[in-house]
Amino acid sequence: MTERLELKYDEQGLITTVVQDDESGEVLMVAWMNEEALRKTLETGRATFYSRSRKKLWMKGERSGHVQLVRSVRVDCDGDVLLLRVEQVGGACHLGYRSCFFRELDAEGGARIIAEKVFDPEDVYKK
Amino acid sequence: MTERLELKYDEQGLITTVVQDDESGEVLMVAWMNEEALRKTLETGRATFYSRSRKKLWMKGERSGHVQLVRSVRVDCDGDVLLLRVEQVGGACHLGYRSCFFRELDAEGGARIIAEKVFDPEDVYKK
């Protein structure tokens, strides 16, 4: 059964988007989309977001080559969050980790690194 | 190695929080925390959020009994998104599904239900 769906973009026209590795289930990153980013993502099959700091669209991996090949797009009950399931080429995190969530909090507010780097950002982003 | 960490709350004092099933890896929901919600979550081990519509703290499962027992809290590279890994009692979604992401988008903007309900919301939320 298919229903038409109204997504709820926020007052800036953005929707929170979680990106998950389709194979391992690892949560890779969270980013934001506007309507155009979602349309491009669906059209091209490559995850494309809206950068709130640079105020423009960016395709994940456009500099690093670490693109995200979209396997499915899910939407939550409230229609205000998307979940992309992707095949991640390389690593999702610009700091060199597979996932942006490479640190764990302890009860005292400290953070401990729990992952190994999968690439060297110096090499990937230098050019 | 443990470092002190400054989380980046937004202009409303909130931080986006992804909740993931610690065992299956399923992404269950996305909600928002303020500082107090995070402190309560770390202190009690039960996921507690800030409701943007009701403008108050709520412990997940306070009405339904479908609590989230927190196994770990991760933080992303930018310090502005949290990832809770939890043991989910019952279902995370108030519509009766295990995950709030029970619909998949197609390229034409339609949405298709891809999950089965695990509880009847009429029973759980009626009282």
gemmi code that builds the backbone of each chain (N, CA, C; Angstrom):
import gemmi

chains = {
    "A": [
        ("MET", (0.847, -1.196, 0.000), (0.000, 0.000, 0.000), (0.883, 1.246, 0.000)),
        ("THR", (0.635, 2.120, -0.945), (1.433, 3.341, -1.038), (0.557, 4.549, -0.734)),
        ("GLU", (1.041, 5.442, 0.082), (0.302, 6.675, 0.376), (1.156, 7.876, -0.026)),
        ("ARG", (0.483, 8.940, -0.401), (1.206, 10.205, -0.623), (1.662, 10.685, 0.737)),
        ("LEU", (2.786, 11.329, 0.753), (3.360, 11.697, 2.035), (3.810, 13.144, 2.018)),
        ("GLU", (3.388, 13.905, 3.017), (3.867, 15.263, 3.174), (4.996, 15.259, 4.190)),
        ("LEU", (6.200, 15.514, 3.748), (7.304, 15.624, 4.698), (7.222, 16.966, 5.409)),
        ("LYS", (7.642, 16.972, 6.671), (7.611, 18.217, 7.434), (9.011, 18.797, 7.522)),
        ("TYR", (9.249, 19.808, 6.696), (10.511, 20.529, 6.762), (10.390, 21.569, 7.872)),
        ("ASP", (11.521, 21.901, 8.513), (11.470, 22.888, 9.601), (11.371, 24.306, 9.036)),
        ("GLU", (11.440, 25.296, 9.921), (11.235, 26.684, 9.489), (12.328, 27.166, 8.538)),
        ("GLN", (13.468, 26.422, 8.520), (14.519, 26.756, 7.549), (14.416, 25.910, 6.280)),
        ("GLY", (13.361, 25.124, 6.195), (13.172, 24.287, 5.001), (14.020, 23.026, 5.010)),
        ("LEU", (14.434, 22.595, 6.200), (15.349, 21.453, 6.316), (14.695, 20.285, 7.046)),
        ("ILE", (15.213, 19.102, 6.766), (14.755, 17.902, 7.451), (15.989, 17.115, 7.914)),
        ("THR", (15.955, 16.697, 9.181), (17.055, 15.925, 9.766), (17.145, 14.572, 9.078)),
        ("THR", (18.358, 14.158, 8.731), (18.548, 12.916, 7.989), (19.650, 12.069, 8.633)),
        ("VAL", (19.262, 10.872, 9.047), (20.213, 9.918, 9.624), (20.711, 9.016, 8.507)),
        ("VAL", (22.002, 8.748, 8.485), (22.560, 7.868, 7.461), (23.117, 6.614, 8.129)),
        ("GLN", (22.650, 5.471, 7.646), (23.004, 4.186, 8.244), (23.610, 3.271, 7.185)),
        ("ASP", (24.640, 2.544, 7.564), (25.241, 1.547, 6.681), (24.224, 0.434, 6.452)),
        ("ASP", (23.875, 0.195, 5.203), (22.810, -0.761, 4.899), (23.215, -2.190, 5.240)),
        ("GLU", (24.500, -2.444, 5.248), (24.958, -3.811, 5.488), (25.184, -4.061, 6.978)),
        ("SER", (25.967, -3.207, 7.623), (26.349, -3.452, 9.027), (25.354, -2.866, 10.017)),
        ("GLY", (24.524, -1.935, 9.573), (23.604, -1.261, 10.484), (24.243, -0.119, 11.250)),
        ("GLU", (25.535, 0.108, 11.059), (26.213, 1.193, 11.775), (25.612, 2.561, 11.404)),
        ("VAL", (25.348, 3.385, 12.406), (24.918, 4.757, 12.122), (26.161, 5.558, 11.751)),
        ("LEU", (26.164, 6.130, 10.557), (27.367, 6.763, 10.023), (27.430, 8.254, 10.316)),
        ("MET", (26.318, 8.951, 10.181), (26.315, 10.404, 10.335), (24.876, 10.912, 10.366)),
        ("VAL", (24.742, 12.174, 10.729), (23.466, 12.885, 10.617), (23.746, 14.173, 9.856)),
        ("ALA", (22.878, 14.481, 8.899), (23.023, 15.724, 8.146), (21.629, 16.261, 7.851)),
        ("TRP", (21.544, 17.348, 7.092), (20.260, 17.961, 6.832), (20.009, 18.047, 5.327)),
        ("MET", (18.772, 17.861, 4.955), (18.369, 17.993, 3.554), (17.332, 19.089, 3.424)),
        ("ASN", (17.329, 19.753, 2.258), (16.144, 20.517, 1.877), (15.443, 19.735, 0.747)),
        ("GLU", (14.386, 20.304, 0.216), (13.625, 19.562, -0.799), (14.467, 19.211, -2.015)),
        ("GLU", (15.321, 20.156, -2.406), (16.158, 19.929, -3.581), (17.174, 18.802, -3.325)),
        ("ALA", (17.733, 18.782, -2.121), (18.703, 17.737, -1.770), (18.048, 16.360, -1.818)),
        ("LEU", (16.832, 16.292, -1.313), (16.125, 15.002, -1.342), (15.828, 14.587, -2.772)),
        ("ARG", (15.403, 15.545, -3.588), (15.093, 15.214, -4.984), (16.345, 14.702, -5.700)),
        ("LYS", (17.468, 15.409, -5.470), (18.733, 14.971, -6.099), (19.140, 13.583, -5.611)),
        ("THR", (18.956, 13.362, -4.312), (19.314, 12.066, -3.736), (18.504, 10.948, -4.388)),
        ("LEU", (17.199, 11.184, -4.536), (16.333, 10.161, -5.140), (16.659, 9.973, -6.626)),
        ("GLU", (16.956, 11.090, -7.308), (17.248, 11.021, -8.747), (18.572, 10.330, -9.052)),
        ("THR", (19.600, 10.691, -8.262), (20.957, 10.219, -8.587), (21.339, 8.955, -7.835)),
        ("GLY", (20.636, 8.673, -6.739), (21.024, 7.530, -5.919), (22.268, 7.786, -5.088)),
        ("ARG", (22.697, 9.041, -5.026), (23.852, 9.416, -4.208), (23.410, 10.458, -3.192)),
        ("ALA", (23.771, 10.215, -1.928), (23.298, 11.071, -0.847), (23.783, 12.501, -1.036)),
        ("THR", (22.845, 13.417, -1.034), (23.115, 14.839, -1.225), (22.408, 15.596, -0.117)),
        ("PHE", (23.129, 16.521, 0.510), (22.607, 17.236, 1.671), (22.650, 18.742, 1.446)),
        ("TYR", (22.107, 19.465, 2.440), (22.217, 20.917, 2.446), (23.142, 21.300, 3.596)),
        ("SER", (24.185, 22.038, 3.287), (25.108, 22.485, 4.327), (24.576, 23.747, 4.989)),
        ("ARG", (24.321, 23.671, 6.290), (23.817, 24.830, 7.015), (24.886, 25.895, 7.172)),
        ("SER", (26.158, 25.505, 7.217), (27.220, 26.503, 7.367), (27.566, 27.143, 6.016)),
        ("ARG", (27.633, 26.332, 4.963), (28.014, 26.872, 3.655), (26.802, 27.316, 2.839)),
        ("LYS", (25.610, 27.002, 3.356), (24.355, 27.404, 2.729), (24.266, 26.970, 1.265)),
        ("LYS", (24.628, 25.709, 1.028), (24.458, 25.177, -0.328), (24.393, 23.667, -0.298)),
        ("LEU", (23.954, 23.102, -1.412), (23.905, 21.644, -1.535), (25.311, 21.078, -1.604)),
        ("TRP", (25.487, 19.894, -1.069), (26.735, 19.162, -1.287), (26.429, 17.685, -1.410)),
        ("MET", (27.082, 17.079, -2.381), (26.972, 15.627, -2.484), (28.030, 15.034, -1.590)),
        ("LYS", (27.615, 14.137, -0.703), (28.576, 13.462, 0.164), (29.622, 12.769, -0.694)),
        ("GLY", (30.893, 13.070, -0.451), (31.965, 12.432, -1.210), (32.433, 13.237, -2.403)),
        ("GLU", (31.877, 14.439, -2.600), (32.243, 15.209, -3.800), (33.729, 15.586, -3.790)),
        ("ARG", (34.311, 15.764, -2.597), (35.751, 16.026, -2.516), (36.539, 14.745, -2.224)),
        ("SER", (36.034, 13.958, -1.297), (36.793, 12.802, -0.799), (36.647, 11.558, -1.669)),
        ("GLY", (35.601, 11.527, -2.480), (35.284, 10.294, -3.200), (34.503, 9.303, -2.352)),
        ("HIS", (34.279, 9.655, -1.084), (33.590, 8.739, -0.181), (32.081, 8.920, -0.278)),
        ("VAL", (31.565, 8.527, -1.416), (30.142, 8.718, -1.699), (29.298, 7.703, -0.942)),
        ("GLN", (28.022, 8.020, -0.875), (27.045, 7.120, -0.248), (26.030, 6.700, -1.302)),
        ("LEU", (26.032, 5.430, -1.649), (25.103, 4.889, -2.640), (23.837, 4.488, -1.896)),
        ("VAL", (22.750, 5.143, -2.251), (21.522, 5.031, -1.453), (20.760, 3.757, -1.792)),
        ("ARG", (20.524, 2.951, -0.790), (19.771, 1.708, -0.975), (18.288, 1.902, -0.676)),
        ("SER", (17.973, 2.738, 0.314), (16.563, 3.039, 0.587), (16.473, 4.314, 1.407)),
        ("VAL", (15.298, 4.929, 1.357), (15.024, 6.133, 2.136), (13.773, 5.856, 2.956)),
        ("ARG", (13.911, 5.949, 4.265), (12.759, 5.741, 5.143), (12.390, 7.060, 5.806)),
        ("VAL", (11.166, 7.104, 6.294), (10.678, 8.337, 6.920), (10.018, 7.963, 8.241)),
        ("ASP", (10.133, 8.819, 9.226), (9.603, 8.457, 10.542), (8.122, 8.799, 10.662)),
        ("CYS", (7.540, 8.386, 11.774), (6.098, 8.508, 11.991), (5.602, 9.949, 11.893)),
        ("ASP", (6.415, 10.891, 12.343), (6.012, 12.296, 12.307), (6.306, 12.961, 10.963)),
        ("GLY", (7.012, 12.277, 10.084), (7.340, 12.838, 8.770), (8.370, 13.950, 8.835)),
        ("ASP", (9.137, 13.998, 9.954), (10.115, 15.079, 10.066), (11.559, 14.598, 10.240)),
        ("VAL", (11.784, 13.313, 10.016), (13.155, 12.779, 10.007), (13.238, 11.725, 8.907)),
        ("LEU", (14.358, 11.735, 8.157), (14.607, 10.709, 7.147), (15.722, 9.773, 7.615)),
        ("LEU", (15.665, 8.553, 7.131), (16.724, 7.572, 7.387), (17.181, 7.024, 6.041)),
        ("LEU", (18.426, 7.336, 5.671), (18.994, 6.778, 4.451), (19.760, 5.518, 4.795)),
        ("ARG", (19.496, 4.460, 4.077), (20.339, 3.266, 4.207), (21.234, 3.235, 2.979)),
        ("VAL", (22.544, 3.199, 3.207), (23.505, 3.420, 2.117), (24.609, 2.373, 2.098)),
        ("GLU", (25.238, 2.284, 0.929), (26.531, 1.638, 0.831), (27.565, 2.759, 0.907)),
        ("GLN", (28.364, 2.755, 1.968), (29.341, 3.825, 2.187), (30.678, 3.446, 1.555)),
        ("VAL", (31.130, 4.254, 0.622), (32.476, 4.079, 0.076), (33.448, 4.794, 1.017)),
        ("GLY", (34.521, 4.129, 1.417), (35.505, 4.759, 2.316), (34.909, 4.998, 3.687)),
        ("GLY", (35.050, 6.209, 4.208), (34.532, 6.526, 5.535), (33.624, 7.727, 5.476)),
        ("ALA", (32.654, 7.770, 6.381), (31.698, 8.880, 6.367), (32.261, 10.130, 7.031)),
        ("CYS", (33.195, 9.969, 7.954), (33.606, 11.106, 8.786), (34.828, 11.814, 8.205)),
        ("HIS", (34.755, 13.148, 8.159), (35.852, 13.920, 7.594), (37.116, 13.836, 8.450)),
        ("LEU", (37.007, 13.266, 9.657), (38.193, 13.101, 10.503), (38.879, 11.750, 10.283)),
        ("GLY", (38.332, 10.952, 9.353), (39.023, 9.721, 8.978), (38.389, 8.442, 9.507)),
        ("TYR", (37.284, 8.590, 10.233), (36.621, 7.404, 10.775), (35.508, 6.932, 9.846)),
        ("ARG", (35.172, 5.664, 9.986), (34.067, 5.098, 9.212), (32.756, 5.823, 9.566)),
        ("SER", (32.525, 6.026, 10.868), (31.321, 6.697, 11.359), (31.706, 7.975, 12.086)),
        ("CYS", (30.850, 8.990, 11.996), (31.082, 10.221, 12.767), (30.933, 9.980, 14.272)),
        ("PHE", (30.286, 8.888, 14.653), (30.055, 8.612, 16.082), (31.175, 7.713, 16.618)),
        ("PHE", (32.387, 8.255, 16.657), (33.556, 7.460, 17.042), (33.952, 7.701, 18.493)),
        ("ARG", (33.141, 8.485, 19.213), (33.447, 8.753, 20.622), (32.268, 8.361, 21.494)),
        ("GLU", (32.585, 7.862, 22.676), (31.550, 7.476, 23.626), (31.665, 8.364, 24.850)),
        ("LEU", (30.521, 8.810, 25.350), (30.488, 9.643, 26.559), (30.528, 8.766, 27.800)),
        ("ASP", (31.200, 9.251, 28.852), (31.049, 8.603, 30.153), (30.159, 9.485, 31.025)),
        ("ALA", (29.821, 8.975, 32.205), (28.847, 9.667, 33.059), (29.365, 11.016, 33.544)),
        ("GLU", (30.662, 11.214, 33.492), (31.233, 12.492, 33.951), (31.372, 13.500, 32.810)),
        ("GLY", (30.872, 13.158, 31.640), (30.931, 14.102, 30.525), (32.216, 14.026, 29.723)),
        ("GLY", (33.036, 13.026, 30.002), (34.231, 12.812, 29.193), (33.893, 12.034, 27.942)),
        ("ALA", (34.799, 12.041, 26.971), (34.570, 11.323, 25.722), (35.804, 10.487, 25.410)),
        ("ARG", (35.555, 9.264, 24.983), (36.620, 8.308, 24.736), (36.484, 7.815, 23.298)),
        ("ILE", (37.596, 7.772, 22.581), (37.550, 7.311, 21.187), (37.427, 5.794, 21.167)),
        ("ILE", (36.449, 5.291, 20.421), (36.156, 3.851, 20.433), (36.336, 3.211, 19.052)),
        ("ALA", (36.897, 3.965, 18.098), (37.043, 3.427, 16.737), (38.447, 3.700, 16.210)),
        ("GLU", (38.793, 3.005, 15.162), (40.069, 3.222, 14.481), (39.814, 4.007, 13.195)),
        ("LYS", (40.774, 4.846, 12.814), (40.628, 5.549, 11.537), (40.726, 4.569, 10.373)),
        ("VAL", (39.924, 4.848, 9.335), (39.977, 3.994, 8.140), (40.643, 4.704, 6.958)),
        ("PHE", (40.865, 6.027, 7.115), (41.652, 6.752, 6.103), (42.307, 7.953, 6.766)),
        ("ASP", (43.272, 8.520, 6.052), (43.992, 9.679, 6.571), (43.418, 10.942, 5.926)),
        ("PRO", (42.742, 11.776, 6.714), (42.104, 12.964, 6.132), (43.103, 13.892, 5.443)),
        ("GLU", (44.328, 13.895, 5.902), (45.368, 14.710, 5.256), (45.515, 14.348, 3.771)),
        ("ASP", (45.506, 13.060, 3.502), (45.627, 12.595, 2.117), (44.388, 12.911, 1.306)),
        ("VAL", (43.239, 12.693, 1.935), (41.978, 12.720, 1.194), (41.513, 14.137, 0.897)),
        ("TYR", (41.713, 15.045, 1.860), (41.153, 16.398, 1.702), (42.192, 17.453, 1.312)),
        ("LYS", (43.471, 17.024, 1.178), (44.546, 17.973, 0.962), (44.436, 18.715, -0.374)),
        ("LYS", (44.068, 17.925, -1.397), (44.152, 18.483, -2.775), (43.110, 19.556, -3.039)),
    ],
    "B": [
        ("MET", (41.904, 6.960, 26.132), (42.145, 8.396, 26.308), (40.793, 9.112, 26.440)),
        ("THR", (40.649, 9.876, 27.499), (39.395, 10.586, 27.725), (39.640, 12.085, 27.592)),
        ("GLU", (38.770, 12.755, 26.881), (38.868, 14.212, 26.759), (37.584, 14.844, 27.286)),
        ("ARG", (37.706, 16.041, 27.803), (36.508, 16.798, 28.143), (35.837, 17.183, 26.837)),
        ("LEU", (34.532, 17.258, 26.852), (33.829, 17.478, 25.600), (32.782, 18.556, 25.779)),
        ("GLU", (32.798, 19.532, 24.886), (31.752, 20.548, 24.879), (30.728, 20.160, 23.827)),
        ("LEU", (29.538, 19.784, 24.259), (28.482, 19.501, 23.290), (27.940, 20.812, 22.752)),
        ("LYS", (27.528, 20.773, 21.483), (26.972, 21.982, 20.867), (25.458, 21.886, 20.813)),
        ("TYR", (24.810, 22.557, 21.742), (23.357, 22.649, 21.720), (22.969, 23.770, 20.746)),
        ("ASP", (21.792, 23.639, 20.141), (21.368, 24.658, 19.185), (20.822, 25.892, 19.909)),
        ("GLU", (20.298, 26.825, 19.137), (19.857, 28.099, 19.736), (18.692, 27.916, 20.704)),
        ("GLN", (18.012, 26.753, 20.603), (16.947, 26.452, 21.580), (17.450, 25.592, 22.733)),
        ("GLY", (18.770, 25.367, 22.765), (19.344, 24.572, 23.850), (19.159, 23.080, 23.665)),
        ("LEU", (18.938, 22.659, 22.411), (18.637, 21.249, 22.143), (19.722, 20.596, 21.299)),
        ("ILE", (19.795, 19.265, 21.428), (20.728, 18.499, 20.609), (19.977, 17.302, 20.022)),
        ("THR", (20.158, 17.095, 18.721), (19.509, 15.988, 18.012), (20.058, 14.663, 18.531)),
        ("THR", (19.163, 13.726, 18.802), (19.579, 12.442, 19.382), (18.962, 11.282, 18.609)),
        ("VAL", (19.818, 10.440, 18.063), (19.390, 9.237, 17.344), (19.381, 8.085, 18.337)),
        ("VAL", (18.350, 7.261, 18.293), (18.276, 6.106, 19.191), (18.320, 4.828, 18.360)),
        ("GLN", (19.253, 3.964, 18.724), (19.497, 2.735, 17.962), (19.405, 1.531, 18.887)),
        ("ASP", (18.782, 0.467, 18.399), (18.727, -0.792, 19.141), (20.146, -1.340, 19.264)),
        ("ASP", (20.598, -1.551, 20.497), (21.990, -1.954, 20.711), (22.251, -3.364, 20.190)),
        ("GLU", (21.220, -4.165, 20.111), (21.429, -5.553, 19.699), (21.291, -5.705, 18.183)),
        ("SER", (20.184, -5.220, 17.626), (19.906, -5.438, 16.200), (20.508, -4.362, 15.309)),
        ("GLY", (20.845, -3.207, 15.890), (21.341, -2.100, 15.079), (20.234, -1.273, 14.441)),
        ("GLU", (18.988, -1.677, 14.604), (17.870, -0.935, 14.011), (17.811, 0.501, 14.562)),
        ("VAL", (17.638, 1.467, 13.676), (17.424, 2.845, 14.126), (15.963, 2.956, 14.549)),
        ("LEU", (15.739, 3.326, 15.800), (14.396, 3.282, 16.376), (13.664, 4.610, 16.258)),
        ("MET", (14.349, 5.702, 16.507), (13.692, 7.012, 16.527), (14.744, 8.104, 16.592)),
        ("VAL", (14.294, 9.334, 16.385), (15.124, 10.515, 16.618), (14.325, 11.436, 17.520)),
        ("ALA", (14.980, 11.986, 18.550), (14.312, 12.944, 19.430), (15.332, 14.004, 19.821)),
        ("TRP", (14.931, 14.911, 20.692), (15.817, 16.005, 21.072), (16.036, 16.013, 22.576)),
        ("MET", (17.236, 16.361, 22.970), (17.572, 16.491, 24.387), (18.010, 17.920, 24.674)),
        ("ASN", (17.750, 18.360, 25.917), (18.465, 19.531, 26.419), (19.474, 19.020, 27.460)),
        ("GLU", (20.187, 19.933, 28.087), (21.233, 19.505, 29.027), (20.657, 18.655, 30.155)),
        ("GLU", (19.494, 19.071, 30.635), (18.886, 18.352, 31.755), (18.470, 16.931, 31.337)),
        ("ALA", (17.931, 16.808, 30.137), (17.530, 15.488, 29.638), (18.740, 14.560, 29.532)),
        ("LEU", (19.846, 15.099, 29.052), (21.053, 14.272, 28.949), (21.543, 13.871, 30.333)),
        ("ARG", (21.518, 14.816, 31.279), (21.983, 14.487, 32.636), (21.104, 13.389, 33.240)),
        ("LYS", (19.783, 13.522, 33.068), (18.871, 12.503, 33.603), (19.115, 11.161, 32.928)),
        ("THR", (19.340, 11.189, 31.631), (19.597, 9.950, 30.891), (20.838, 9.250, 31.437)),
        ("LEU", (21.898, 10.025, 31.657), (23.154, 9.433, 32.154), (22.991, 8.952, 33.596)),
        ("GLU", (22.242, 9.715, 34.397), (22.055, 9.346, 35.813), (21.182, 8.115, 35.995)),
        ("THR", (20.090, 8.055, 35.220), (19.102, 6.997, 35.449), (19.309, 5.790, 34.537)),
        ("GLY", (20.024, 5.984, 33.435), (20.174, 4.898, 32.459), (18.925, 4.684, 31.626)),
        ("ARG", (17.969, 5.595, 31.723), (16.750, 5.508, 30.906), (16.645, 6.757, 30.038)),
        ("ALA", (16.405, 6.519, 28.759), (16.414, 7.622, 27.807), (15.339, 8.644, 28.144)),
        ("THR", (15.760, 9.884, 28.271), (14.885, 11.000, 28.618), (15.146, 12.118, 27.619)),
        ("PHE", (14.071, 12.693, 27.093), (14.190, 13.696, 26.038), (13.478, 14.982, 26.429)),
        ("TYR", (13.599, 15.977, 25.547), (12.848, 17.224, 25.712), (11.822, 17.291, 24.592)),
        ("SER", (10.562, 17.440, 24.959), (9.515, 17.540, 23.956), (9.394, 18.979, 23.468)),
        ("ARG", (9.606, 19.178, 22.178), (9.521, 20.526, 21.610), (8.080, 21.001, 21.547)),
        ("SER", (7.131, 20.083, 21.423), (5.728, 20.513, 21.364), (5.177, 20.764, 22.765)),
        ("ARG", (5.485, 19.885, 23.714), (4.937, 20.047, 25.064), (5.847, 20.886, 25.951)),
        ("LYS", (7.039, 21.197, 25.436), (8.005, 22.045, 26.150), (8.326, 21.530, 27.548)),
        ("LYS", (8.570, 20.231, 27.633), (9.007, 19.666, 28.910), (9.740, 18.342, 28.705)),
        ("LEU", (10.426, 17.909, 29.757), (11.129, 16.632, 29.708), (10.121, 15.486, 29.665)),
        ("TRP", (10.482, 14.428, 29.002), (9.699, 13.195, 29.079), (10.652, 12.014, 29.042)),
        ("MET", (10.370, 11.053, 29.909), (11.132, 9.811, 29.859), (10.428, 8.896, 28.867)),
        ("LYS", (11.164, 8.410, 27.895), (10.587, 7.484, 26.920), (9.993, 6.295, 27.668)),
        ("GLY", (8.712, 6.007, 27.421), (8.064, 4.873, 28.076), (7.322, 5.240, 29.346)),
        ("GLU", (7.289, 6.536, 29.693), (6.642, 6.913, 30.962), (5.149, 6.572, 30.953)),
        ("ARG", (4.515, 6.608, 29.782), (3.105, 6.203, 29.698), (2.974, 4.757, 29.234)),
        ("SER", (3.755, 4.395, 28.228), (3.583, 3.096, 27.570), (4.296, 1.957, 28.294)),
        ("GLY", (5.267, 2.298, 29.138), (6.130, 1.264, 29.710), (7.249, 0.836, 28.759)),
        ("HIS", (7.245, 1.400, 27.550), (8.245, 1.015, 26.556), (9.512, 1.839, 26.727)),
        ("VAL", (10.185, 1.579, 27.828), (11.383, 2.350, 28.173), (12.570, 1.924, 27.316)),
        ("GLN", (13.571, 2.796, 27.321), (14.826, 2.510, 26.620), (15.953, 2.468, 27.644)),
        ("LEU", (16.522, 1.296, 27.846), (17.623, 1.118, 28.791), (18.920, 1.419, 28.047)),
        ("VAL", (19.602, 2.451, 28.500), (20.720, 3.000, 27.729), (21.984, 2.176, 27.938)),
        ("ARG", (22.522, 1.679, 26.863), (23.764, 0.898, 26.914), (24.996, 1.772, 26.689)),
        ("SER", (24.874, 2.767, 25.826), (25.982, 3.701, 25.627), (25.475, 4.967, 24.959)),
        ("VAL", (26.239, 6.036, 25.113), (25.927, 7.320, 24.483), (27.147, 7.732, 23.668)),
        ("ARG", (26.945, 7.902, 22.381), (28.046, 8.332, 21.515), (27.772, 9.746, 21.022)),
        ("VAL", (28.828, 10.408, 20.588), (28.685, 11.792, 20.119), (29.410, 11.914, 18.784)),
        ("ASP", (28.898, 12.745, 17.904), (29.500, 12.810, 16.570), (30.671, 13.799, 16.535)),
        ("CYS", (31.333, 13.832, 15.388), (32.566, 14.607, 15.235), (32.354, 16.091, 15.512)),
        ("ASP", (31.201, 16.619, 15.165), (30.933, 18.040, 15.379), (30.402, 18.330, 16.781)),
        ("GLY", (30.110, 17.302, 17.551), (29.602, 17.506, 18.919), (28.181, 18.031, 18.951)),
        ("ASP", (27.450, 17.876, 17.826), (26.079, 18.402, 17.818), (25.005, 17.340, 17.548)),
        ("VAL", (25.380, 16.073, 17.607), (24.399, 14.989, 17.520), (24.831, 13.884, 18.484)),
        ("LEU", (23.859, 13.296, 19.178), (24.116, 12.161, 20.059), (23.521, 10.892, 19.449)),
        ("LEU", (24.129, 9.771, 19.802), (23.618, 8.457, 19.394), (23.505, 7.606, 20.647)),
        ("LEU", (22.260, 7.273, 21.025), (22.029, 6.379, 22.154), (21.910, 4.968, 21.632)),
        ("ARG", (22.619, 4.054, 22.238), (22.408, 2.634, 21.943), (21.659, 2.067, 23.133)),
        ("VAL", (20.506, 1.473, 22.857), (19.582, 1.104, 23.938), (19.058, -0.315, 23.802)),
        ("GLU", (18.579, -0.815, 24.926), (17.709, -1.992, 24.913), (16.285, -1.452, 24.941)),
        ("GLN", (15.544, -1.685, 23.875), (14.179, -1.152, 23.751), (13.182, -2.155, 24.294)),
        ("VAL", (12.440, -1.770, 25.309), (11.328, -2.586, 25.790), (10.114, -2.282, 24.910)),
        ("GLY", (9.432, -3.296, 24.407), (8.250, -3.070, 23.558), (8.636, -2.437, 22.243)),
        ("GLY", (7.944, -1.368, 21.879), (8.226, -0.700, 20.614), (8.506, 0.777, 20.833)),
        ("ALA", (9.329, 1.355, 19.979), (9.692, 2.763, 20.139), (8.609, 3.707, 19.611)),
        ("CYS", (7.821, 3.252, 18.653), (6.921, 4.177, 17.945), (5.530, 4.187, 18.567)),
        ("HIS", (4.997, 5.388, 18.775), (3.678, 5.517, 19.397), (2.559, 4.984, 18.505)),
        ("LEU", (2.890, 4.669, 17.243), (1.879, 4.095, 16.353), (1.880, 2.573, 16.394)),
        ("GLY", (2.748, 1.993, 17.229), (2.698, 0.552, 17.433), (3.822, -0.235, 16.778)),
        ("TYR", (4.723, 0.482, 16.117), (5.824, -0.208, 15.449), (7.056, -0.247, 16.347)),
        ("ARG", (7.915, -1.203, 16.067), (9.184, -1.303, 16.796), (10.032, -0.033, 16.570)),
        ("SER", (10.099, 0.416, 15.311), (10.866, 1.609, 14.935), (9.931, 2.649, 14.349)),
        ("CYS", (10.238, 3.919, 14.587), (9.460, 4.995, 13.960), (9.661, 5.030, 12.444)),
        ("PHE", (10.716, 4.399, 11.950), (11.012, 4.424, 10.511), (10.393, 3.197, 9.844)),
        ("PHE", (9.070, 3.130, 9.837), (8.373, 1.954, 9.326), (7.861, 2.163, 7.909)),
        ("ARG", (8.219, 3.307, 7.304), (7.791, 3.582, 5.931), (8.990, 3.867, 5.042)),
        ("GLU", (8.882, 3.423, 3.817), (9.959, 3.642, 2.853), (9.430, 4.524, 1.723)),
        ("LEU", (10.237, 5.497, 1.328), (9.855, 6.383, 0.221), (10.181, 5.741, -1.110)),
        ("ASP", (9.340, 5.991, -2.109), (9.734, 5.649, -3.472), (10.092, 6.935, -4.218)),
        ("ALA", (10.598, 6.763, -5.424), (11.132, 7.911, -6.167), (10.053, 8.936, -6.494)),
        ("GLU", (8.795, 8.528, -6.470), (7.699, 9.450, -6.786), (7.153, 10.150, -5.542)),
        ("GLY", (7.796, 9.942, -4.398), (7.350, 10.621, -3.181), (6.261, 9.886, -2.430)),
        ("GLY", (5.961, 8.656, -2.852), (5.010, 7.841, -2.110), (5.703, 7.140, -0.955)),
        ("ALA", (4.911, 6.631, -0.019), (5.487, 5.946, 1.136), (4.769, 4.610, 1.313)),
        ("ARG", (5.548, 3.594, 1.610), (5.032, 2.232, 1.707), (5.407, 1.698, 3.090)),
        ("ILE", (4.466, 1.083, 3.768), (4.749, 0.531, 5.091), (5.545, -0.766, 4.937)),
        ("ILE", (6.667, -0.860, 5.642), (7.579, -2.001, 5.474), (7.741, -2.807, 6.761)),
        ("ALA", (6.926, -2.513, 7.777), (7.082, -3.221, 9.054), (5.713, -3.662, 9.570)),
        ("GLU", (5.734, -4.565, 10.519), (4.512, -5.019, 11.185), (4.427, -4.356, 12.551)),
        ("LYS", (3.213, -4.085, 13.001), (3.057, -3.546, 14.355), (3.448, -4.597, 15.392)),
        ("VAL", (4.055, -4.142, 16.481), (4.430, -5.056, 17.564), (3.541, -4.862, 18.794)),
        ("PHE", (2.750, -3.765, 18.793), (1.766, -3.609, 19.863), (0.611, -2.768, 19.333)),
        ("ASP", (-0.487, -2.777, 20.073), (-1.667, -2.012, 19.674), (-1.699, -0.713, 20.488)),
        ("PRO", (-1.489, 0.421, 19.832), (-1.436, 1.689, 20.568), (-2.728, 1.984, 21.337)),
        ("GLU", (-3.842, 1.474, 20.837), (-5.127, 1.666, 21.549), (-5.037, 1.101, 22.971)),
        ("ASP", (-4.444, -0.075, 23.080), (-4.307, -0.704, 24.395), (-3.314, 0.043, 25.276)),
        ("VAL", (-2.213, 0.426, 24.654), (-1.078, 0.936, 25.441), (-1.301, 2.369, 25.918)),
        ("TYR", (-1.922, 3.203, 25.069), (-2.032, 4.625, 25.409), (-3.423, 5.032, 25.885)),
        ("LYS", (-4.355, 4.040, 25.938), (-5.749, 4.373, 26.231), (-5.947, 4.939, 27.637)),
        ("LYS", (-5.232, 4.300, 28.598), (-5.536, 4.604, 30.011), (-5.098, 6.020, 30.401)),
    ],
}
model = gemmi.Model(1)
for chain_id, residues in chains.items():
    chain = gemmi.Chain(chain_id)
    for i, (resn, *xyz) in enumerate(residues, 1):
        res = gemmi.Residue()
        res.name, res.seqid = resn, gemmi.SeqId(i, " ")
        for name, pos in zip(("N", "CA", "C"), xyz):
            atom = gemmi.Atom()
            atom.name, atom.element = name, gemmi.Element(name[0])
            atom.pos, atom.b_iso = gemmi.Position(*pos), 0.0
            res.add_atom(atom)
        chain.add_residue(res)
    model.add_chain(chain)
structure = gemmi.Structure()
structure.add_model(model)
structure.setup_entities()
